[in-house]
Amino acid sequence: MSRKLLTGLGIVLLLLGGVWTAQGLGYLEGSFMTGQQLWTTIGLLCAGGGLMLLIPWPKKR
């Protein structure tokens, strides 16, 4: 995969994970996800995965 595609995917996952985490913690209201621990966990995992895609890992030789 190209680096640009991985960076774009990482940014989307990081933002989506942040929204889901905020909803799960009850900071963003008005959704069925508000106050649900499941969405906090899913959001943190999603944001973590996005962050891992944004880290510039060394290339394999």
N, CA, C and O atoms as a GROMACS GRO file, in nm:
protein
  244
    1MET      N    1   0.084  -0.118   0.000
    1MET     CA    2   0.000   0.000   0.000
    1MET      C    3   0.089   0.124   0.000
    1MET      O    4   0.200   0.124   0.054
    2SER      N    5   0.038   0.228  -0.061
    2SER     CA    6   0.117   0.350  -0.064
    2SER      C    7   0.109   0.422   0.071
    2SER      O    8   0.014   0.405   0.147
    3ARG      N    9   0.210   0.499   0.098
    3ARG     CA   10   0.218   0.570   0.225
    3ARG      C   11   0.104   0.672   0.239
    3ARG      O   12   0.052   0.692   0.349
    4LYS      N   13   0.065   0.736   0.128
    4LYS     CA   14  -0.044   0.834   0.133
    4LYS      C   15  -0.176   0.769   0.172
    4LYS      O   16  -0.254   0.827   0.248
    5LEU      N   17  -0.201   0.651   0.120
    5LEU     CA   18  -0.324   0.579   0.153
    5LEU      C   19  -0.326   0.540   0.301
    5LEU      O   20  -0.428   0.554   0.368
    6LEU      N   21  -0.214   0.491   0.351
    6LEU     CA   22  -0.205   0.453   0.492
    6LEU      C   23  -0.219   0.574   0.583
    6LEU      O   24  -0.281   0.565   0.689
    7THR      N   25  -0.163   0.687   0.543
    7THR     CA   26  -0.175   0.809   0.622
    7THR      C   27  -0.320   0.856   0.625
    7THR      O   28  -0.371   0.893   0.731
    8GLY      N   29  -0.386   0.855   0.510
    8GLY     CA   30  -0.527   0.895   0.504
    8GLY      C   31  -0.615   0.804   0.589
    8GLY      O   32  -0.703   0.852   0.661
    9LEU      N   33  -0.592   0.675   0.581
    9LEU     CA   34  -0.667   0.580   0.661
    9LEU      C   35  -0.640   0.600   0.810
    9LEU      O   36  -0.731   0.589   0.892
   10GLY      N   37  -0.516   0.628   0.844
   10GLY     CA   38  -0.480   0.653   0.984
   10GLY      C   39  -0.550   0.775   1.039
   10GLY      O   40  -0.597   0.774   1.154
   11ILE      N   41  -0.559   0.882   0.960
   11ILE     CA   42  -0.626   1.004   1.004
   11ILE      C   43  -0.776   0.978   1.024
   11ILE      O   44  -0.834   1.023   1.123
   12VAL      N   45  -0.837   0.907   0.931
   12VAL     CA   46  -0.980   0.876   0.943
   12VAL      C   47  -1.007   0.791   1.066
   12VAL      O   48  -1.101   0.818   1.141
   13LEU      N   49  -0.925   0.690   1.089
   13LEU     CA   50  -0.943   0.604   1.207
   13LEU      C   51  -0.922   0.681   1.336
   13LEU      O   52  -0.994   0.660   1.434
   14LEU      N   53  -0.823   0.770   1.338
   14LEU     CA   54  -0.797   0.849   1.457
   14LEU      C   55  -0.914   0.941   1.490
   14LEU      O   56  -0.955   0.951   1.605
   15LEU      N   57  -0.968   1.009   1.389
   15LEU     CA   58  -1.082   1.098   1.412
   15LEU      C   59  -1.208   1.021   1.452
   15LEU      O   60  -1.278   1.060   1.545
   16LEU      N   61  -1.236   0.913   1.382
   16LEU     CA   62  -1.353   0.832   1.412
   16LEU      C   63  -1.341   0.772   1.553
   16LEU      O   64  -1.439   0.770   1.628
   17GLY      N   65  -1.224   0.724   1.586
   17GLY     CA   66  -1.202   0.670   1.720
   17GLY      C   67  -1.220   0.776   1.828
   17GLY      O   68  -1.271   0.747   1.936
   18GLY      N   69  -1.176   0.898   1.799
   18GLY     CA   70  -1.194   1.006   1.896
   18GLY      C   71  -1.340   1.039   1.919
   18GLY      O   72  -1.382   1.062   2.033
   19VAL      N   73  -1.418   1.040   1.812
   19VAL     CA   74  -1.562   1.067   1.825
   19VAL      C   75  -1.630   0.955   1.902
   19VAL      O   76  -1.710   0.981   1.993
   20TRP      N   77  -1.599   0.831   1.868
   20TRP     CA   78  -1.661   0.718   1.937
   20TRP      C   79  -1.623   0.714   2.084
   20TRP      O   80  -1.705   0.681   2.169
   21THR      N   81  -1.498   0.747   2.115
   21THR     CA   82  -1.455   0.751   2.255
   21THR      C   83  -1.529   0.860   2.331
   21THR      O   84  -1.576   0.837   2.442
   22ALA      N   85  -1.541   0.978   2.271
   22ALA     CA   86  -1.613   1.088   2.336
   22ALA      C   87  -1.760   1.053   2.358
   22ALA      O   88  -1.817   1.087   2.461
   23GLN      N   89  -1.822   0.986   2.261
   23GLN     CA   90  -1.961   0.944   2.278
   23GLN      C   91  -1.972   0.838   2.388
   23GLN      O   92  -2.064   0.842   2.470
   24GLY      N   93  -1.881   0.745   2.389
   24GLY     CA   94  -1.886   0.640   2.490
   24GLY      C   95  -1.867   0.693   2.631
   24GLY      O   96  -1.924   0.640   2.727
   25LEU      N   97  -1.786   0.798   2.643
   25LEU     CA   98  -1.763   0.858   2.774
   25LEU      C   99  -1.873   0.956   2.814
   25LEU      O  100  -1.877   1.003   2.927
   26GLY      N  101  -1.963   0.987   2.721
   26GLY     CA  102  -2.075   1.075   2.750
   26GLY      C  103  -2.048   1.222   2.722
   26GLY      O  104  -2.130   1.306   2.759
   27TYR      N  105  -1.937   1.256   2.658
   27TYR     CA  106  -1.906   1.396   2.626
   27TYR      C  107  -1.985   1.446   2.507
   27TYR      O  108  -2.016   1.565   2.499
   28LEU      N  109  -2.018   1.358   2.413
   28LEU     CA  110  -2.104   1.392   2.299
   28LEU      C  111  -2.236   1.320   2.318
   28LEU      O  112  -2.241   1.197   2.322
   29GLU      N  113  -2.341   1.397   2.330
   29GLU     CA  114  -2.472   1.337   2.357
   29GLU      C  115  -2.557   1.331   2.231
   29GLU      O  116  -2.523   1.389   2.128
   30GLY      N  117  -2.669   1.260   2.242
   30GLY     CA  118  -2.766   1.255   2.133
   30GLY      C  119  -2.753   1.133   2.045
   30GLY      O  120  -2.799   1.134   1.931
   31SER      N  121  -2.694   1.028   2.095
   31SER     CA  122  -2.674   0.907   2.016
   31SER      C  123  -2.698   0.786   2.105
   31SER      O  124  -2.691   0.795   2.227
   32PHE      N  125  -2.725   0.674   2.041
   32PHE     CA  126  -2.740   0.550   2.119
   32PHE      C  127  -2.608   0.506   2.179
   32PHE      O  128  -2.606   0.421   2.268
   33MET      N  129  -2.496   0.563   2.132
   33MET     CA  130  -2.363   0.528   2.182
   33MET      C  131  -2.327   0.604   2.310
   33MET      O  132  -2.230   0.568   2.377
   34THR      N  133  -2.403   0.707   2.343
   34THR     CA  134  -2.371   0.792   2.457
   34THR      C  135  -2.372   0.713   2.587
   34THR      O  136  -2.471   0.647   2.621
   35GLY      N  137  -2.261   0.721   2.659
   35GLY     CA  138  -2.252   0.657   2.790
   35GLY      C  139  -2.231   0.507   2.787
   35GLY      O  140  -2.245   0.442   2.891
   36GLN      N  141  -2.199   0.450   2.673
   36GLN     CA  142  -2.181   0.305   2.661
   36GLN      C  143  -2.032   0.270   2.661
   36GLN      O  144  -1.955   0.319   2.579
   37GLN      N  145  -1.992   0.185   2.755
   37GLN     CA  146  -1.852   0.148   2.768
   37GLN      C  147  -1.802   0.076   2.643
   37GLN      O  148  -1.684   0.087   2.609
   38LEU      N  149  -1.888   0.003   2.574
   38LEU     CA  150  -1.849  -0.068   2.453
   38LEU      C  151  -1.793   0.029   2.350
   38LEU      O  152  -1.691   0.000   2.286
   39TRP      N  153  -1.859   0.145   2.333
   39TRP     CA  154  -1.814   0.242   2.233
   39TRP      C  155  -1.689   0.316   2.278
   39TRP      O  156  -1.612   0.363   2.194
   40THR      N  157  -1.668   0.326   2.407
   40THR     CA  158  -1.541   0.380   2.457
   40THR      C  159  -1.427   0.288   2.418
   40THR      O  160  -1.322   0.333   2.372
   41THR      N  161  -1.447   0.159   2.439
   41THR     CA  162  -1.344   0.060   2.406
   41THR      C  163  -1.318   0.054   2.256
   41THR      O  164  -1.203   0.053   2.212
   42ILE      N  165  -1.425   0.049   2.177
   42ILE     CA  166  -1.410   0.045   2.031
   42ILE      C  167  -1.339   0.171   1.982
   42ILE      O  168  -1.252   0.164   1.895
   43GLY      N  169  -1.376   0.285   2.037
   43GLY     CA  170  -1.314   0.411   1.998
   43GLY      C  171  -1.166   0.416   2.030
   43GLY      O  172  -1.086   0.463   1.948
   44LEU      N  173  -1.128   0.369   2.147
   44LEU     CA  174  -0.987   0.368   2.184
   44LEU      C  175  -0.906   0.273   2.096
   44LEU      O  176  -0.794   0.305   2.056
   45LEU      N  177  -0.962   0.157   2.064
   45LEU     CA  178  -0.893   0.063   1.976
   45LEU      C  179  -0.878   0.121   1.835
   45LEU      O  180  -0.774   0.106   1.772
   46CYS      N  181  -0.983   0.185   1.787
   46CYS     CA  182  -0.982   0.245   1.654
   46CYS      C  183  -0.880   0.360   1.648
   46CYS      O  184  -0.802   0.369   1.552
   47ALA      N  185  -0.880   0.446   1.749
   47ALA     CA  186  -0.785   0.557   1.753
   47ALA      C  187  -0.641   0.505   1.765
   47ALA      O  188  -0.550   0.560   1.704
   48GLY      N  189  -0.622   0.400   1.843
   48GLY     CA  190  -0.489   0.340   1.855
   48GLY      C  191  -0.441   0.282   1.724
   48GLY      O  192  -0.324   0.297   1.688
   49GLY      N  193  -0.531   0.216   1.652
   49GLY     CA  194  -0.494   0.163   1.520
   49GLY      C  195  -0.460   0.273   1.423
   49GLY      O  196  -0.367   0.259   1.343
   50GLY      N  197  -0.535   0.384   1.427
   50GLY     CA  198  -0.506   0.497   1.342
   50GLY      C  199  -0.372   0.560   1.374
   50GLY      O  200  -0.298   0.600   1.285
   51LEU      N  201  -0.342   0.568   1.502
   51LEU     CA  202  -0.213   0.623   1.545
   51LEU      C  203  -0.098   0.535   1.499
   51LEU      O  204   0.008   0.585   1.459
   52MET      N  205  -0.118   0.404   1.503
   52MET     CA  206  -0.013   0.312   1.457
   52MET      C  207   0.014   0.328   1.308
   52MET      O  208   0.127   0.311   1.264
   53LEU      N  209  -0.089   0.361   1.230
   53LEU     CA  210  -0.070   0.382   1.087
   53LEU      C  211   0.001   0.514   1.057
   53LEU      O  212   0.062   0.529   0.951
   54LEU      N  213  -0.005   0.609   1.150
   54LEU     CA  214   0.059   0.738   1.128
   54LEU      C  215   0.206   0.741   1.170
   54LEU      O  216   0.279   0.833   1.132
   55ILE      N  217   0.250   0.642   1.245
   55ILE     CA  218   0.390   0.635   1.288
   55ILE      C  219   0.475   0.593   1.169
   55ILE      O  220   0.445   0.492   1.104
   56PRO      N  221   0.581   0.667   1.139
   56PRO     CA  222   0.668   0.629   1.026
   56PRO      C  223   0.759   0.512   1.061
   56PRO      O  224   0.867   0.532   1.117
   57TRP      N  225   0.718   0.392   1.031
   57TRP     CA  226   0.796   0.273   1.061
   57TRP      C  227   0.908   0.258   0.958
   57TRP      O  228   0.891   0.296   0.842
   58PRO      N  229   1.023   0.203   0.999
   58PRO     CA  230   1.132   0.181   0.904
   58PRO      C  231   1.091   0.078   0.797
   58PRO      O  232   1.015  -0.015   0.825
   59LYS      N  233   1.140   0.097   0.677
   59LYS     CA  234   1.109   0.005   0.569
   59LYS      C  235   1.188  -0.125   0.584
   59LYS      O  236   1.300  -0.125   0.634
   60LYS      N  237   1.127  -0.235   0.539
   60LYS     CA  238   1.197  -0.364   0.540
   60LYS      C  239   1.296  -0.366   0.425
   60LYS      O  240   1.272  -0.308   0.320
   61ARG      N  241   1.406  -0.434   0.445
   61ARG     CA  242   1.507  -0.442   0.340
   61ARG      C  243   1.495  -0.570   0.265
   61ARG      O  244   1.573  -0.595   0.173
   0.00000   0.00000   0.00000
